[in-house]
Amino acid sequence: MLKPFNAESAQLGDKVIAKRFQRSIEQARYLAKLEDGRHVVEFQAVGGTSFVEVVNEDALFAVPRKRTVYVNLYRRGAHHECAYHDTEDYAIQMTSGAEDWLIARAVPVEIEE
């Protein structure tokens, strides 16, 4: 799923995704917003060369950010539950006293936001 374009974060250096020719979607570097409301982005081509293209805002999206969370999995009777935490240490800490129900502790999972 594509994230909505955020001009402020793009201007601060975050990469963007741009639709090209209504077919392909490629990662690009945001350069500027023109007076007419269109945006200038730079694509990297094969071999290291780059080219600049002007696109409408509806063709731009934010690049999802990846991060690692730590998942604990529990069995509660016939059901399974999970909880995720930002740090491995905190995930481990949260399993204290739940050893009878614990199936997996602090499993690293990469998610996109």
A tleap script that builds the chain and sets N, CA, C and O, in Angstrom:
source leaprc.protein.ff14SB
mol = sequence {
  NMET LEU LYS PRO PHE ASN ALA GLU SER ALA
  GLN LEU GLY ASP LYS VAL ILE ALA LYS ARG
  PHE GLN ARG SER ILE GLU GLN ALA ARG TYR
  LEU ALA LYS LEU GLU ASP GLY ARG HIE VAL
  VAL GLU PHE GLN ALA VAL GLY GLY THR SER
  PHE VAL GLU VAL VAL ASN GLU ASP ALA LEU
  PHE ALA VAL PRO ARG LYS ARG THR VAL TYR
  VAL ASN LEU TYR ARG ARG GLY ALA HIE HIE
  GLU CYS ALA TYR HIE ASP THR GLU ASP TYR
  ALA ILE GLN MET THR SER GLY ALA GLU ASP
  TRP LEU ILE ALA ARG ALA VAL PRO VAL GLU
  ILE GLU CGLU
}
set mol.1.N position { 0.844 -1.176 0.000 }
set mol.1.CA position { 0.000 0.000 0.000 }
set mol.1.C position { 0.889 1.238 0.000 }
set mol.1.O position { 1.842 1.327 0.774 }
set mol.2.N position { 0.578 2.172 -0.854 }
set mol.2.CA position { 1.388 3.381 -0.968 }
set mol.2.C position { 0.943 4.419 0.054 }
set mol.2.O position { -0.249 4.617 0.286 }
set mol.3.N position { 1.930 5.077 0.659 }
set mol.3.CA position { 1.650 6.116 1.646 }
set mol.3.C position { 1.425 7.441 0.936 }
set mol.3.O position { 2.035 7.686 -0.104 }
set mol.4.N position { 0.566 8.302 1.470 }
set mol.4.CA position { 0.350 9.615 0.861 }
set mol.4.C position { 1.645 10.429 0.826 }
set mol.4.O position { 2.487 10.325 1.718 }
set mol.5.N position { 1.781 11.225 -0.207 }
set mol.5.CA position { 2.937 12.103 -0.370 }
set mol.5.C position { 2.943 13.157 0.722 }
set mol.5.O position { 1.903 13.725 1.055 }
set mol.6.N position { 4.132 13.417 1.282 }
set mol.6.CA position { 4.296 14.436 2.308 }
set mol.6.C position { 5.386 15.394 1.827 }
set mol.6.O position { 6.572 15.069 1.887 }
set mol.7.N position { 4.985 16.572 1.352 }
set mol.7.CA position { 5.932 17.527 0.778 }
set mol.7.C position { 6.989 17.966 1.785 }
set mol.7.O position { 8.153 18.144 1.425 }
set mol.8.N position { 6.595 18.140 3.039 }
set mol.8.CA position { 7.550 18.606 4.047 }
set mol.8.C position { 8.674 17.595 4.259 }
set mol.8.O position { 9.846 17.970 4.280 }
set mol.9.N position { 8.326 16.314 4.417 }
set mol.9.CA position { 9.375 15.320 4.638 }
set mol.9.C position { 10.197 15.114 3.364 }
set mol.9.O position { 11.393 14.833 3.443 }
set mol.10.N position { 9.572 15.248 2.193 }
set mol.10.CA position { 10.316 15.127 0.932 }
set mol.10.C position { 11.337 16.257 0.806 }
set mol.10.O position { 12.464 16.030 0.364 }
set mol.11.N position { 10.950 17.459 1.190 }
set mol.11.CA position { 11.868 18.590 1.125 }
set mol.11.C position { 13.009 18.444 2.116 }
set mol.11.O position { 14.076 19.025 1.921 }
set mol.12.N position { 12.798 17.671 3.182 }
set mol.12.CA position { 13.852 17.426 4.176 }
set mol.12.C position { 14.766 16.277 3.762 }
set mol.12.O position { 15.722 15.962 4.470 }
set mol.13.N position { 14.480 15.649 2.621 }
set mol.13.CA position { 15.378 14.626 2.113 }
set mol.13.C position { 14.830 13.222 2.040 }
set mol.13.O position { 15.511 12.325 1.543 }
set mol.14.N position { 13.601 13.001 2.527 }
set mol.14.CA position { 13.023 11.664 2.422 }
set mol.14.C position { 12.793 11.314 0.961 }
set mol.14.O position { 12.380 12.162 0.169 }
set mol.15.N position { 13.060 10.065 0.609 }
set mol.15.CA position { 12.811 9.594 -0.754 }
set mol.15.C position { 11.312 9.554 -1.015 }
set mol.15.O position { 10.511 9.467 -0.084 }
set mol.16.N position { 10.943 9.619 -2.278 }
set mol.16.CA position { 9.548 9.518 -2.682 }
set mol.16.C position { 9.404 8.396 -3.701 }
set mol.16.O position { 10.389 7.919 -4.265 }
set mol.17.N position { 8.182 7.991 -3.920 }
set mol.17.CA position { 7.861 7.051 -4.981 }
set mol.17.C position { 7.047 7.827 -6.001 }
set mol.17.O position { 6.121 8.554 -5.642 }
set mol.18.N position { 7.392 7.672 -7.267 }
set mol.18.CA position { 6.679 8.397 -8.324 }
set mol.18.C position { 6.179 7.428 -9.378 }
set mol.18.O position { 6.890 6.515 -9.799 }
set mol.19.N position { 4.937 7.645 -9.798 }
set mol.19.CA position { 4.407 6.879 -10.922 }
set mol.19.C position { 4.975 7.481 -12.194 }
set mol.19.O position { 5.024 8.699 -12.363 }
set mol.20.N position { 5.403 6.600 -13.081 }
set mol.20.CA position { 5.930 7.056 -14.367 }
set mol.20.C position { 5.096 6.452 -15.479 }
set mol.20.O position { 4.889 5.239 -15.512 }
set mol.21.N position { 4.621 7.275 -16.378 }
set mol.21.CA position { 3.874 6.829 -17.553 }
set mol.21.C position { 2.640 6.007 -17.173 }
set mol.21.O position { 2.194 5.170 -17.958 }
set mol.22.N position { 2.088 6.230 -15.989 }
set mol.22.CA position { 0.911 5.524 -15.489 }
set mol.22.C position { 1.108 4.009 -15.405 }
set mol.22.O position { 0.134 3.279 -15.221 }
set mol.23.N position { 2.335 3.524 -15.535 }
set mol.23.CA position { 2.582 2.085 -15.492 }
set mol.23.C position { 3.502 1.713 -14.349 }
set mol.23.O position { 3.120 0.946 -13.465 }
set mol.24.N position { 4.685 2.237 -14.360 }
set mol.24.CA position { 5.680 1.806 -13.381 }
set mol.24.C position { 5.733 2.757 -12.197 }
set mol.24.O position { 5.358 3.926 -12.291 }
set mol.25.N position { 6.205 2.225 -11.090 }
set mol.25.CA position { 6.389 3.013 -9.869 }
set mol.25.C position { 7.847 2.871 -9.481 }
set mol.25.O position { 8.346 1.756 -9.329 }
set mol.26.N position { 8.534 3.995 -9.321 }
set mol.26.CA position { 9.959 3.970 -9.020 }
set mol.26.C position { 10.285 4.923 -7.879 }
set mol.26.O position { 9.617 5.937 -7.677 }
set mol.27.N position { 11.333 4.567 -7.136 }
set mol.27.CA position { 11.813 5.447 -6.078 }
set mol.27.C position { 12.588 6.592 -6.707 }
set mol.27.O position { 13.302 6.405 -7.692 }
set mol.28.N position { 12.444 7.776 -6.134 }
set mol.28.CA position { 13.088 8.961 -6.690 }
set mol.28.C position { 13.524 9.894 -5.568 }
set mol.28.O position { 13.127 9.738 -4.413 }
set mol.29.N position { 14.340 10.854 -5.935 }
set mol.29.CA position { 14.769 11.897 -4.996 }
set mol.29.C position { 13.992 13.157 -5.337 }
set mol.29.O position { 13.952 13.578 -6.494 }
set mol.30.N position { 13.378 13.754 -4.331 }
set mol.30.CA position { 12.583 14.966 -4.518 }
set mol.30.C position { 13.506 16.164 -4.654 }
set mol.30.O position { 14.440 16.323 -3.868 }
set mol.31.N position { 13.248 17.018 -5.660 }
set mol.31.CA position { 14.103 18.186 -5.866 }
set mol.31.C position { 13.400 19.499 -5.561 }
set mol.31.O position { 13.948 20.338 -4.846 }
set mol.32.N position { 12.182 19.696 -6.094 }
set mol.32.CA position { 11.548 21.010 -5.909 }
set mol.32.C position { 10.087 20.971 -6.306 }
set mol.32.O position { 9.634 20.057 -6.997 }
set mol.33.N position { 9.355 21.985 -5.855 }
set mol.33.CA position { 7.983 22.211 -6.301 }
set mol.33.C position { 7.994 23.439 -7.199 }
set mol.33.O position { 8.547 24.478 -6.838 }
set mol.34.N position { 7.383 23.314 -8.365 }
set mol.34.CA position { 7.324 24.424 -9.317 }
set mol.34.C position { 6.167 25.347 -8.987 }
set mol.34.O position { 5.262 24.972 -8.242 }
set mol.35.N position { 6.192 26.556 -9.538 }
set mol.35.CA position { 5.130 27.531 -9.284 }
set mol.35.C position { 3.768 27.042 -9.747 }
set mol.35.O position { 2.747 27.432 -9.181 }
set mol.36.N position { 3.739 26.192 -10.768 }
set mol.36.CA position { 2.460 25.689 -11.277 }
set mol.36.C position { 1.923 24.510 -10.461 }
set mol.36.O position { 0.886 23.947 -10.812 }
set mol.37.N position { 2.616 24.126 -9.371 }
set mol.37.CA position { 2.150 23.069 -8.488 }
set mol.37.C position { 2.714 21.697 -8.801 }
set mol.37.O position { 2.540 20.769 -8.011 }
set mol.38.N position { 3.385 21.544 -9.931 }
set mol.38.CA position { 4.004 20.263 -10.248 }
set mol.38.C position { 5.318 20.123 -9.486 }
set mol.38.O position { 5.833 21.096 -8.934 }
set mol.39.N position { 5.853 18.910 -9.461 }
set mol.39.CA position { 7.039 18.611 -8.673 }
set mol.39.C position { 8.143 18.052 -9.556 }
set mol.39.O position { 7.879 17.368 -10.544 }
set mol.40.N position { 9.392 18.355 -9.183 }
set mol.40.CA position { 10.552 17.877 -9.924 }
set mol.40.C position { 11.210 16.775 -9.093 }
set mol.40.O position { 11.527 16.968 -7.920 }
set mol.41.N position { 11.406 15.620 -9.725 }
set mol.41.CA position { 12.051 14.488 -9.055 }
set mol.41.C position { 13.185 13.968 -9.925 }
set mol.41.O position { 13.198 14.160 -11.141 }
set mol.42.N position { 14.140 13.302 -9.271 }
set mol.42.CA position { 15.286 12.736 -9.976 }
set mol.42.C position { 15.258 11.216 -9.832 }
set mol.42.O position { 15.164 10.688 -8.724 }
set mol.43.N position { 15.341 10.523 -10.963 }
set mol.43.CA position { 15.384 9.067 -10.988 }
set mol.43.C position { 16.802 8.615 -11.284 }
set mol.43.O position { 17.532 9.281 -12.018 }
set mol.44.N position { 17.191 7.482 -10.712 }
set mol.44.CA position { 18.481 6.869 -11.025 }
set mol.44.C position { 18.258 5.809 -12.093 }
set mol.44.O position { 17.429 4.915 -11.926 }
set mol.45.N position { 18.993 5.910 -13.180 }
set mol.45.CA position { 18.885 4.936 -14.260 }
set mol.45.C position { 19.955 3.870 -14.108 }
set mol.45.O position { 20.877 4.005 -13.303 }
set mol.46.N position { 19.821 2.825 -14.881 }
set mol.46.CA position { 20.810 1.754 -14.883 }
set mol.46.C position { 22.157 2.335 -15.296 }
set mol.46.O position { 22.230 3.148 -16.217 }
set mol.47.N position { 23.216 1.921 -14.620 }
set mol.47.CA position { 24.544 2.414 -14.939 }
set mol.47.C position { 24.940 3.647 -14.161 }
set mol.47.O position { 26.027 4.188 -14.367 }
set mol.48.N position { 24.058 4.111 -13.251 }
set mol.48.CA position { 24.418 5.223 -12.393 }
set mol.48.C position { 24.052 6.604 -12.908 }
set mol.48.O position { 24.194 7.585 -12.178 }
set mol.49.N position { 23.585 6.707 -14.146 }
set mol.49.CA position { 23.167 8.018 -14.637 }
set mol.49.C position { 21.815 8.366 -14.033 }
set mol.49.O position { 21.087 7.488 -13.570 }
set mol.50.N position { 21.491 9.631 -14.040 }
set mol.50.CA position { 20.203 10.057 -13.494 }
set mol.50.C position { 19.503 10.961 -14.491 }
set mol.50.O position { 20.132 11.540 -15.377 }
set mol.51.N position { 18.192 11.074 -14.333 }
set mol.51.CA position { 17.426 11.983 -15.171 }
set mol.51.C position { 16.339 12.618 -14.326 }
set mol.51.O position { 15.883 12.046 -13.336 }
set mol.52.N position { 15.935 13.803 -14.733 }
set mol.52.CA position { 14.967 14.591 -13.983 }
set mol.52.C position { 13.644 14.576 -14.739 }
set mol.52.O position { 13.606 14.611 -15.969 }
set mol.53.N position { 12.563 14.524 -13.970 }
set mol.53.CA position { 11.241 14.509 -14.572 }
set mol.53.C position { 10.307 15.388 -13.744 }
set mol.53.O position { 10.474 15.508 -12.531 }
set mol.54.N position { 9.328 15.998 -14.400 }
set mol.54.CA position { 8.319 16.814 -13.737 }
set mol.54.C position { 7.042 15.984 -13.647 }
set mol.54.O position { 6.571 15.444 -14.648 }
set mol.55.N position { 6.480 15.885 -12.423 }
set mol.55.CA position { 5.283 15.063 -12.217 }
set mol.55.C position { 4.246 15.844 -11.418 }
set mol.55.O position { 4.573 16.791 -10.703 }
set mol.56.N position { 2.989 15.429 -11.555 }
set mol.56.CA position { 1.918 16.010 -10.756 }
set mol.56.C position { 1.929 15.392 -9.363 }
set mol.56.O position { 2.446 14.292 -9.169 }
set mol.57.N position { 1.359 16.100 -8.397 }
set mol.57.CA position { 1.378 15.619 -7.014 }
set mol.57.C position { 0.640 14.291 -6.868 }
set mol.57.O position { 1.005 13.484 -6.012 }
set mol.58.N position { -0.378 14.045 -7.672 }
set mol.58.CA position { -1.119 12.787 -7.547 }
set mol.58.C position { -0.304 11.573 -8.000 }
set mol.58.O position { -0.743 10.436 -7.830 }
set mol.59.N position { 0.872 11.808 -8.572 }
set mol.59.CA position { 1.767 10.716 -8.975 }
set mol.59.C position { 2.861 10.466 -7.951 }
set mol.59.O position { 3.730 9.622 -8.168 }
set mol.60.N position { 2.831 11.193 -6.832 }
set mol.60.CA position { 3.874 11.067 -5.807 }
set mol.60.C position { 3.334 10.407 -4.547 }
set mol.60.O position { 2.187 10.619 -4.153 }
set mol.61.N position { 4.192 9.598 -3.926 }
set mol.61.CA position { 3.853 8.914 -2.685 }
set mol.61.C position { 5.081 8.892 -1.786 }
set mol.61.O position { 6.211 8.998 -2.261 }
set mol.62.N position { 4.853 8.755 -0.490 }
set mol.62.CA position { 5.958 8.645 0.459 }
set mol.62.C position { 6.488 7.222 0.452 }
set mol.62.O position { 5.728 6.272 0.263 }
set mol.63.N position { 7.781 7.073 0.657 }
set mol.63.CA position { 8.390 5.747 0.778 }
set mol.63.C position { 8.086 5.216 2.177 }
set mol.63.O position { 8.340 5.904 3.165 }
set mol.64.N position { 7.546 4.004 2.273 }
set mol.64.CA position { 7.282 3.450 3.606 }
set mol.64.C position { 8.576 3.338 4.407 }
set mol.64.O position { 9.633 3.017 3.863 }
set mol.65.N position { 8.477 3.603 5.688 }
set mol.65.CA position { 9.631 3.451 6.578 }
set mol.65.C position { 9.603 2.059 7.183 }
set mol.65.O position { 8.560 1.580 7.627 }
set mol.66.N position { 10.761 1.419 7.194 }
set mol.66.CA position { 10.877 0.095 7.799 }
set mol.66.C position { 11.447 0.233 9.205 }
set mol.66.O position { 12.314 1.067 9.467 }
set mol.67.N position { 10.940 -0.600 10.096 }
set mol.67.CA position { 11.501 -0.669 11.438 }
set mol.67.C position { 11.304 -2.069 11.982 }
set mol.67.O position { 10.456 -2.819 11.499 }
set mol.68.N position { 12.080 -2.415 12.977 }
set mol.68.CA position { 11.991 -3.728 13.591 }
set mol.68.C position { 11.243 -3.613 14.909 }
set mol.68.O position { 11.542 -2.754 15.738 }
set mol.69.N position { 10.266 -4.495 15.087 }
set mol.69.CA position { 9.566 -4.623 16.359 }
set mol.69.C position { 9.822 -6.037 16.875 }
set mol.69.O position { 10.267 -6.907 16.126 }
set mol.70.N position { 9.544 -6.256 18.136 }
set mol.70.CA position { 9.796 -7.543 18.770 }
set mol.70.C position { 8.470 -8.108 19.269 }
set mol.70.O position { 7.774 -7.490 20.075 }
set mol.71.N position { 8.140 -9.295 18.769 }
set mol.71.CA position { 6.818 -9.885 18.982 }
set mol.71.C position { 6.892 -11.004 20.014 }
set mol.71.O position { 7.775 -11.861 19.976 }
set mol.72.N position { 5.933 -10.964 20.939 }
set mol.72.CA position { 5.718 -12.061 21.884 }
set mol.72.C position { 4.431 -12.754 21.485 }
set mol.72.O position { 3.432 -12.094 21.201 }
set mol.73.N position { 4.446 -14.084 21.462 }
set mol.73.CA position { 3.267 -14.868 21.099 }
set mol.73.C position { 2.838 -15.713 22.291 }
set mol.73.O position { 3.658 -16.385 22.917 }
set mol.74.N position { 1.539 -15.672 22.597 }
set mol.74.CA position { 0.991 -16.366 23.753 }
set mol.74.C position { -0.142 -17.300 23.325 }
set mol.74.O position { -0.811 -17.062 22.319 }
set mol.75.N position { -0.347 -18.359 24.100 }
set mol.75.CA position { -1.509 -19.227 23.919 }
set mol.75.C position { -2.411 -19.035 25.127 }
set mol.75.O position { -1.989 -19.219 26.269 }
set mol.76.N position { -3.638 -18.670 24.863 }
set mol.76.CA position { -4.639 -18.487 25.929 }
set mol.76.C position { -5.785 -19.448 25.635 }
set mol.76.O position { -6.730 -19.094 24.929 }
set mol.77.N position { -5.706 -20.641 26.164 }
set mol.77.CA position { -6.723 -21.660 25.865 }
set mol.77.C position { -6.615 -22.054 24.403 }
set mol.77.O position { -5.548 -22.452 23.936 }
set mol.78.N position { -7.720 -21.941 23.685 }
set mol.78.CA position { -7.731 -22.298 22.263 }
set mol.78.C position { -7.305 -21.125 21.379 }
set mol.78.O position { -7.235 -21.268 20.159 }
set mol.79.N position { -7.025 -19.992 21.969 }
set mol.79.CA position { -6.702 -18.778 21.200 }
set mol.79.C position { -5.220 -18.438 21.311 }
set mol.79.O position { -4.534 -18.822 22.258 }
set mol.80.N position { -4.763 -17.714 20.320 }
set mol.80.CA position { -3.397 -17.183 20.348 }
set mol.80.C position { -3.474 -15.669 20.362 }
set mol.80.O position { -4.345 -15.073 19.729 }
set mol.81.N position { -2.570 -15.067 21.077 }
set mol.81.CA position { -2.475 -13.616 21.134 }
set mol.81.C position { -1.028 -13.220 20.898 }
set mol.81.O position { -0.105 -13.984 21.179 }
set mol.82.N position { -0.848 -12.023 20.380 }
set mol.82.CA position { 0.517 -11.523 20.244 }
set mol.82.C position { 0.556 -10.067 20.669 }
set mol.82.O position { -0.461 -9.374 20.687 }
set mol.83.N position { 1.738 -9.630 21.004 }
set mol.83.CA position { 1.981 -8.234 21.357 }
set mol.83.C position { 3.330 -7.858 20.777 }
set mol.83.O position { 4.261 -8.664 20.792 }
set mol.84.N position { 3.444 -6.638 20.264 }
set mol.84.CA position { 4.749 -6.216 19.760 }
set mol.84.C position { 5.247 -5.012 20.536 }
set mol.84.O position { 4.473 -4.205 21.052 }
set mol.85.N position { 6.583 -4.921 20.599 }
set mol.85.CA position { 7.240 -3.886 21.400 }
set mol.85.C position { 8.394 -3.295 20.604 }
set mol.85.O position { 8.935 -3.933 19.702 }
set mol.86.N position { 8.757 -2.085 20.947 }
set mol.86.CA position { 9.797 -1.363 20.202 }
set mol.86.C position { 11.207 -1.877 20.467 }
set mol.86.O position { 12.078 -1.743 19.608 }
set mol.87.N position { 11.447 -2.457 21.626 }
set mol.87.CA position { 12.793 -2.948 21.927 }
set mol.87.C position { 12.734 -4.407 22.366 }
set mol.87.O position { 11.733 -4.871 22.912 }
set mol.88.N position { 13.818 -5.110 22.117 }
set mol.88.CA position { 13.906 -6.515 22.518 }
set mol.88.C position { 13.861 -6.641 24.038 }
set mol.88.O position { 13.181 -7.519 24.570 }
set mol.89.N position { 14.577 -5.771 24.732 }
set mol.89.CA position { 14.606 -5.834 26.199 }
set mol.89.C position { 13.209 -5.677 26.797 }
set mol.89.O position { 12.839 -6.393 27.727 }
set mol.90.N position { 12.437 -4.731 26.253 }
set mol.90.CA position { 11.092 -4.501 26.785 }
set mol.90.C position { 10.189 -5.692 26.469 }
set mol.90.O position { 9.364 -6.077 27.297 }
set mol.91.N position { 10.337 -6.276 25.286 }
set mol.91.CA position { 9.546 -7.456 24.932 }
set mol.91.C position { 9.832 -8.590 25.902 }
set mol.91.O position { 8.913 -9.273 26.354 }
set mol.92.N position { 11.102 -8.789 26.220 }
set mol.92.CA position { 11.475 -9.840 27.173 }
set mol.92.C position { 10.912 -9.525 28.555 }
set mol.92.O position { 10.385 -10.406 29.234 }
set mol.93.N position { 11.025 -8.275 28.963 }
set mol.93.CA position { 10.514 -7.857 30.266 }
set mol.93.C position { 9.009 -8.125 30.374 }
set mol.93.O position { 8.522 -8.509 31.438 }
set mol.94.N position { 8.283 -7.926 29.290 }
set mol.94.CA position { 6.826 -8.080 29.309 }
set mol.94.C position { 6.378 -9.544 29.393 }
set mol.94.O position { 5.198 -9.812 29.617 }
set mol.95.N position { 7.304 -10.489 29.217 }
set mol.95.CA position { 6.934 -11.910 29.329 }
set mol.95.C position { 7.101 -12.444 30.746 }
set mol.95.O position { 6.747 -13.590 31.027 }
set mol.96.N position { 7.632 -11.629 31.626 }
set mol.96.CA position { 7.830 -12.070 33.007 }
set mol.96.C position { 6.483 -12.448 33.623 }
set mol.96.O position { 5.537 -11.661 33.612 }
set mol.97.N position { 6.418 -13.663 34.159 }
set mol.97.CA position { 5.190 -14.138 34.787 }
set mol.97.C position { 4.218 -14.784 33.811 }
set mol.97.O position { 3.167 -15.274 34.222 }
set mol.98.N position { 4.549 -14.792 32.533 }
set mol.98.CA position { 3.650 -15.369 31.526 }
set mol.98.C position { 4.250 -16.608 30.883 }
set mol.98.O position { 3.823 -17.015 29.803 }
set mol.99.N position { 5.229 -17.209 31.532 }
set mol.99.CA position { 5.936 -18.335 30.935 }
set mol.99.C position { 5.014 -19.507 30.601 }
set mol.99.O position { 5.271 -20.224 29.634 }
set mol.100.N position { 3.945 -19.720 31.378 }
set mol.100.CA position { 3.027 -20.832 31.111 }
set mol.100.C position { 2.271 -20.651 29.798 }
set mol.100.O position { 1.871 -21.634 29.175 }
set mol.101.N position { 2.075 -19.424 29.378 }
set mol.101.CA position { 1.314 -19.150 28.152 }
set mol.101.C position { 2.217 -18.825 26.971 }
set mol.101.O position { 1.763 -18.797 25.827 }
set mol.102.N position { 3.487 -18.581 27.243 }
set mol.102.CA position { 4.404 -18.069 26.221 }
set mol.102.C position { 4.756 -19.130 25.181 }
set mol.102.O position { 5.145 -20.247 25.525 }
set mol.103.N position { 4.618 -18.773 23.929 }
set mol.103.CA position { 5.020 -19.645 22.821 }
set mol.103.C position { 6.326 -19.148 22.209 }
set mol.103.O position { 7.227 -19.937 21.925 }
set mol.104.N position { 6.422 -17.832 22.009 }
set mol.104.CA position { 7.634 -17.245 21.422 }
set mol.104.C position { 7.886 -15.900 22.081 }
set mol.104.O position { 6.953 -15.155 22.380 }
set mol.105.N position { 9.177 -15.596 22.306 }
set mol.105.CA position { 9.552 -14.370 23.022 }
set mol.105.C position { 10.452 -13.517 22.154 }
set mol.105.O position { 11.441 -14.009 21.612 }
set mol.106.N position { 10.124 -12.253 22.019 }
set mol.106.CA position { 10.972 -11.228 21.401 }
set mol.106.C position { 11.462 -11.635 19.994 }
set mol.106.O position { 12.652 -11.545 19.690 }
set mol.107.N position { 10.537 -12.076 19.164 }
set mol.107.CA position { 10.881 -12.446 17.781 }
set mol.107.C position { 10.974 -11.168 16.970 }
set mol.107.O position { 9.995 -10.425 16.896 }
set mol.108.N position { 12.135 -10.882 16.346 }
set mol.108.CA position { 12.255 -9.658 15.558 }
set mol.108.C position { 11.458 -9.760 14.256 }
set mol.108.O position { 11.566 -10.747 13.528 }
set mol.109.N position { 10.660 -8.733 13.973 }
set mol.109.CA position { 9.849 -8.678 12.768 }
set mol.109.C position { 10.023 -7.288 12.165 }
set mol.109.O position { 9.865 -6.283 12.857 }
set mol.110.N position { 10.345 -7.235 10.884 }
set mol.110.CA position { 10.476 -5.943 10.191 }
set mol.110.C position { 9.111 -5.556 9.624 }
set mol.110.O position { 8.484 -6.336 8.907 }
set mol.111.N position { 8.658 -4.343 9.951 }
set mol.111.CA position { 7.376 -3.854 9.445 }
set mol.111.C position { 7.596 -2.562 8.671 }
set mol.111.O position { 8.615 -1.890 8.828 }
set mol.112.N position { 6.625 -2.230 7.837 }
set mol.112.CA position { 6.643 -0.959 7.117 }
set mol.112.C position { 5.527 -0.083 7.640 }
set mol.112.O position { 4.418 -0.553 7.893 }
set mol.113.N position { 5.825 1.183 7.798 }
set mol.113.CA position { 4.807 2.139 8.266 }
set mol.113.C position { 4.638 3.230 7.254 }
set mol.113.O position { 3.830 4.137 7.453 }
savepdb mol mol.pdb
quit
